[in-house]
């Protein structure tokens, strides 16, 4: 996937650079927590590079889904403050993302300075990819740099629309994402292992089907497995499963490489309304079973599954992991997710090329303390899945070398 990249620019000194980032991070009591700022940390090297080159950096991001409204809780003030701390420079927060006052503030910038625009989604034109809003954004810059992989699967004014008005390039983070994930799709080392978890199989059917064709094994976990068992006429209790999910599973079962898909050997079930109550590991191989009673749900993979999945991980040369194996936010149901996280990290950077993505998956990996051991930790969940599905993302399309 050849892209026009930041390194293609010969000189940035004195240039105004509109830098689209994905700083959509949780804000609590007006602050970005130290455990929630990993998306910001990943872009700091890009900002340092631009500052060193003498660029005037205009940072643009969205936070949440304000639908054109302007709630104080979703202002970018806290993000600008946290970026100032991490980048060791002053990041001035502007009062809006477009308009005369913003243009005046940007015009007054000096080389190496950084400002942050207000939440892009405070303007409805952002998500609508409105050309008027895109043109207004473009008036703030001489060059556009997209380092927001997390929203590359969305066609918005700030990542697609502005490319019609400005010379546009991929930032280092976005370029690294595209390179790692294209490698996983088009040139994987073998044995190639894919681990998929989370929920809503209907939203992941495309990538699962694609990975069944590309990978050597696809291991499943989390609520993603529930529709498979329901399709086999087993009771799954309160485990989420929509009619759409069930139909998606039945379609997957007709896939010519369906035998590559591996379901858990055992699962942990309990009452999700009483997470501290009784839990049971149900063996899915040795006896006929009804997985759950009506008030129970599948909340984790079991010890036999962890052991079996570990064997696949140890023999793999490439691993892609997206989605937790259970309700990892609850310590009693975090064992499967954290165990696999440690195993993937232990194999990465040497014997195996490891790729991990998805917000919850990255959060779980961080809890192991081994995130730095993984070759590539993706900043985009949905964008990662769509690339692996074989799609060209709307935010990347304008950056391709023709």
C-alpha positions in Angstrom: 0.0 0.0 0.0 2.3 2.8 -1.3 1.4 6.1 0.5 2.5 9.7 0.2 4.3 10.1 3.5 5.6 13.0 5.6 9.1 12.2 4.6 8.2 13.1 1.0 8.1 16.8 2.0 11.4 18.5 1.5 10.8 21.5 3.7 8.3 22.2 6.4 9.9 25.3 7.8 7.2 28.0 8.2 4.5 25.8 6.8 1.2 25.5 8.5 0.4 21.8 9.0 -3.1 20.6 9.7 -2.5 17.4 11.7 -5.5 15.1 12.0 -5.1 12.9 15.0 -7.4 10.5 16.9 -7.4 11.8 20.5 -10.9 10.4 21.2 -9.9 9.5 24.8 -12.0 9.3 28.0 -12.1 12.5 30.0 -13.1 12.4 33.7 -13.4 15.5 35.9 -11.7 17.6 33.2 -8.6 15.4 33.0 -7.2 12.7 30.7 -6.0 9.9 32.9 -2.5 8.5 32.6 -4.0 5.1 31.7 -6.2 6.6 29.0 -3.6 8.7 27.1 -2.0 6.0 25.0 -3.5 7.4 21.8 -2.0 10.8 22.5 1.4 9.3 23.4 1.5 7.5 20.0 1.3 10.8 18.1 3.8 12.8 20.2 6.8 11.6 17.9 4.9 13.0 14.9 4.5 16.4 16.6 8.1 16.5 17.7 9.2 15.7 14.1 7.0 18.6 12.8 8.2 21.0 15.4 11.8 20.2 14.8 11.3 20.8 11.0 10.0 24.3 11.9 6.3 23.6 11.0 3.4 25.4 12.6 1.2 22.6 13.9 -2.6 22.8 14.0 -3.9 19.7 15.8 -7.4 18.5 14.9 -9.4 15.8 16.6 -12.9 14.7 17.6 -14.0 13.5 21.0 -17.2 11.4 21.5 -20.4 11.9 19.6 -21.8 15.4 20.3 -23.9 15.4 17.1 -23.2 19.0 16.4 -23.9 20.2 20.0 -21.2 21.6 22.3 -21.2 19.9 25.7 -18.4 21.2 28.0 -17.4 17.6 28.8 -16.3 17.0 25.2 -14.2 20.1 24.7 -10.6 19.5 23.8 -9.1 21.6 26.7 -8.1 18.6 28.7 -6.6 16.9 25.7 -4.6 20.0 24.8 -3.3 20.1 28.4 -2.3 16.5 28.4 -0.6 16.8 25.0 1.4 19.8 26.4 2.6 17.6 29.2 3.6 14.7 27.0 5.2 16.7 24.2 6.9 19.1 26.6 5.6 22.2 24.8 2.8 24.7 25.1 -0.3 23.6 23.1 -2.6 26.6 22.9 -6.3 25.6 22.8 -8.3 27.6 20.2 -12.0 28.6 20.8 -13.3 26.8 17.7 -12.2 24.6 14.8 -13.0 27.1 12.0 -13.8 30.7 11.6 -12.2 34.2 11.5 -10.8 34.1 15.1 -9.2 30.7 14.5 -7.7 31.8 11.2 -6.3 34.9 12.9 -4.7 32.8 15.7 -3.2 30.4 13.3 -1.8 33.3 11.1 0.0 34.6 14.2 1.8 31.3 15.0 5.6 31.1 14.9 7.7 28.2 13.7 7.6 25.2 16.0 4.4 26.3 17.8 1.4 24.0 18.3 -2.3 24.8 18.7 -5.3 22.6 19.1 -8.7 23.1 17.5 -12.0 22.6 19.3 -13.8 19.3 18.9 -14.4 18.8 15.2 -17.7 17.1 15.8 -19.1 20.2 17.4 -19.8 21.0 13.8 -22.2 18.8 11.9 -20.3 19.3 8.7 -17.5 17.1 10.1 -19.3 13.7 10.1 -21.3 14.7 7.0 -18.0 15.3 5.1 -19.5 18.7 4.1 -17.3 20.4 1.5 -17.9 23.9 3.0 -16.6 22.8 6.4 -13.7 21.0 4.7 -12.7 24.1 2.8 -12.9 26.2 6.0 -10.5 23.7 7.7 -8.2 23.8 4.7 -7.8 27.6 5.0 -5.9 27.0 8.3 -3.0 25.2 6.6 -0.6 24.8 3.7 -0.3 21.0 4.1 -2.5 18.2 5.5 -1.0 15.3 7.5 -3.3 12.5 8.5 -2.1 10.5 11.5 -5.6 9.4 12.7 -5.8 5.8 11.7 -8.6 5.2 14.3 -11.0 7.1 12.1 -9.6 6.1 8.7 -12.6 4.0 8.0 -14.9 7.0 8.3 -15.3 9.5 5.5 -15.3 12.9 7.3 -14.5 16.4 6.3 -11.2 16.4 8.4 -9.7 13.3 6.9 -11.3 13.0 3.4 -12.8 16.4 2.5 -9.7 18.5 3.2 -7.6 16.4 0.8 -9.4 18.0 -2.1 -7.9 21.4 -1.1 -4.5 20.6 0.4 -1.4 18.6 -0.5 -2.0 15.5 1.7 0.3 13.0 3.4 0.2 10.1 5.8 1.8 10.7 9.2 4.3 8.1 10.6 1.7 6.4 12.8 -0.9 6.0 10.0 1.8 4.8 7.6 3.1 2.2 10.2 -0.5 1.0 10.7 -1.1 0.5 7.0 2.2 -1.3 6.6 1.7 -3.7 9.4 -1.9 -4.6 8.6 -1.3 -4.9 4.9 1.5 -7.3 5.7 -0.9 -9.3 7.8 -3.4 -9.4 4.9 -1.1 -9.9 1.9 2.2 -11.3 3.0 1.8 -13.1 6.4 4.5 -15.4 7.8 3.2 -18.9 8.5 1.8 -20.5 10.5 -0.5 -17.5 10.6 -2.8 -17.3 13.6 -5.8 -14.9 14.1 -7.5 -14.5 17.5 -10.9 -12.8 17.5 -13.0 -12.0 20.5 -15.5 -9.4 21.7 -19.1 -9.4 20.7 -21.4 -9.0 17.6 -20.2 -11.6 15.1 -22.4 -9.8 12.5 -20.1 -6.8 12.6 -17.0 -9.0 12.2 -18.3 -11.6 9.8 -16.5 -10.0 6.9 -13.1 -10.1 8.5 -13.6 -13.5 10.0 -14.5 -14.9 6.5 -11.5 -13.1 5.0 -9.1 -14.5 7.7 -10.5 -18.0 7.2 -9.2 -17.7 3.6 -5.9 -16.1 4.5 -4.9 -17.4 7.9 -4.0 -21.0 9.0 -6.2 -20.9 12.1 -8.8 -18.5 13.5 -9.4 -18.8 17.3 -12.6 -17.4 18.8 -13.5 -16.2 22.2 -15.7 -13.7 24.1 -19.4 -13.2 23.4 -18.5 -13.8 19.8 -18.8 -17.5 20.4 -22.4 -17.5 21.7 -24.2 -17.5 18.3 -22.2 -20.5 17.3 -23.4 -22.5 20.2 -27.0 -21.2 19.8 -26.8 -22.4 16.2 -25.9 -25.8 17.6 -29.2 -25.6 19.6 -27.5 -25.0 23.0 -28.8 -22.7 25.7 -26.6 -19.6 26.0 -28.6 -17.9 28.7 -28.1 -14.1 28.9 -25.1 -14.1 26.6 -25.8 -11.5 23.9 -26.9 -12.9 20.6 -29.0 -11.1 18.0 -30.9 -12.7 15.1 -28.4 -10.9 12.9 -25.5 -12.6 14.7 -27.1 -16.0 14.4 -27.7 -15.6 10.7 -24.0 -14.4 10.3 -22.8 -17.5 12.0 -24.9 -19.8 9.8 -23.4 -18.1 6.8 -19.9 -18.6 8.2 -20.6 -22.3 8.8 -21.0 -22.6 5.0 -17.5 -21.1 4.4 -15.3 -23.5 2.5 -12.5 -23.1 5.1 -14.8 -23.2 8.1 -12.7 -26.1 9.6 -9.9 -23.6 10.2 -12.1 -21.9 12.9 -11.5 -23.1 16.4 -14.1 -22.7 19.2 -13.2 -22.9 22.9 -12.8 -26.3 24.6 -14.4 -25.0 27.8 -15.9 -21.7 29.0 -16.6 -20.0 32.3 -20.2 -19.2 33.1 -21.8 -17.2 35.9 -24.7 -14.8 36.6 -23.6 -11.5 35.1 -25.8 -9.6 37.6 -23.9 -11.3 40.4 -20.2 -11.3 39.2 -19.0 -12.2 42.7 -21.3 -15.3 42.9 -20.8 -18.9 41.8 -19.0 -19.6 38.6 -18.7 -22.8 36.6 -16.3 -24.1 34.0 -18.3 -26.0 31.4 -16.4 -28.6 29.4 -17.6 -28.6 25.8 -15.9 -31.7 24.6 -16.5 -34.5 27.1 -20.2 -34.5 27.7 -23.5 -33.3 26.3 -24.2 -29.8 27.6 -26.5 -26.9 27.9 -24.1 -24.1 28.4 -26.1 -21.8 30.6 -29.2 -21.6 32.6 -31.5 -18.6 31.7 -29.9 -16.2 34.2 -26.3 -17.1 33.3 -23.9 -16.0 30.6 -20.6 -17.0 29.0 -18.0 -14.7 30.7 -14.6 -16.1 29.9 -12.8 -19.0 28.2 -11.8 -21.8 30.5 -8.4 -23.3 31.5 -8.4 -26.1 28.8 -9.0 -23.5 26.1 -6.2 -21.3 27.4 -3.9 -24.3 27.3 -5.0 -25.2 23.8 -4.8 -21.7 22.4 -1.3 -21.3 24.0 -0.1 -24.2 21.8 -1.3 -22.4 18.7 0.3 -19.2 19.8 3.7 -20.9 20.5 3.9 -22.4 17.0 2.7 -19.3 15.1 5.0 -17.0 13.1 2.4 -14.2 12.8 -0.4 -13.4 15.2 -3.2 -10.9 14.8 -5.4 -10.4 17.9 -8.6 -8.3 18.1 -11.2 -8.6 20.8 -11.1 -9.8 24.5 -11.8 -13.4 25.4 -14.3 -12.5 28.1 -15.5 -9.9 30.6 -12.0 -8.8 31.4 -13.0 -5.7 33.3 -14.0 -8.0 36.1 -11.0 -9.7 37.6 -12.7 -13.1 38.0 -13.3 -13.2 34.2 -10.1 -11.7 33.0 -7.9 -14.8 33.1 -8.4 -15.9 29.5 -7.8 -12.4 28.0 -4.8 -11.6 30.2 -3.2 -15.0 29.7 -3.4 -14.7 25.9 -2.1 -11.2 26.1 1.0 -12.4 28.0 1.5 -15.2 25.5 1.2 -13.0 22.4 3.6 -10.5 24.0 6.1 -13.2 24.9 6.2 -14.5 21.4 6.4 -11.1 19.6 9.5 -9.3 18.4 11.5 -12.2 17.2 10.0 -15.6 16.9 6.6 -14.1 15.9 5.3 -10.9 14.4 2.5 -9.8 16.7 -0.3 -7.4 15.9 -2.9 -6.4 18.5 -5.8 -3.9 18.0 -9.1 -2.8 19.3 -9.7 -0.5 22.2 -10.6 -3.2 24.8 -7.9 -5.5 23.6 -5.2 -2.8 23.9 -6.6 -1.9 27.3 -6.3 -5.5 28.4 -2.8 -5.8 26.9 -1.7 -2.7 28.9 -2.8 -4.5 32.1 -0.3 -7.2 31.4 2.5 -4.6 31.4 3.8 -6.1 28.2 2.4 -3.9 25.5 5.9 -2.7 24.5 6.8 -6.3 23.7 4.3 -6.5 20.9 5.5 -5.6 17.4 2.5 -3.5 16.4 -0.3 -2.2 18.7 -3.0 -0.7 16.5 -4.7 2.6 17.4 -7.8 1.6 15.4 -10.3 -1.2 16.1 -12.9 -0.7 13.3 -10.2 0.6 10.9 -8.0 -2.4 11.6 -10.8 -4.9 10.9 -11.8 -3.2 7.6 -8.2 -3.3 6.3 -8.0 -7.0 7.3 -11.3 -7.5 5.4 -9.5 -6.2 2.3 -11.1 -2.8 2.1 -9.3 0.4 1.1 -10.3 2.9 3.8 -11.8 6.3 2.8 -9.2 8.1 5.0 -6.3 6.3 3.3 -7.6 6.3 -0.3 -6.6 10.0 -0.9 -3.1 9.3 0.4 -2.3 6.5 -2.0 0.5 7.0 -4.5 -1.1 7.0 -8.0 
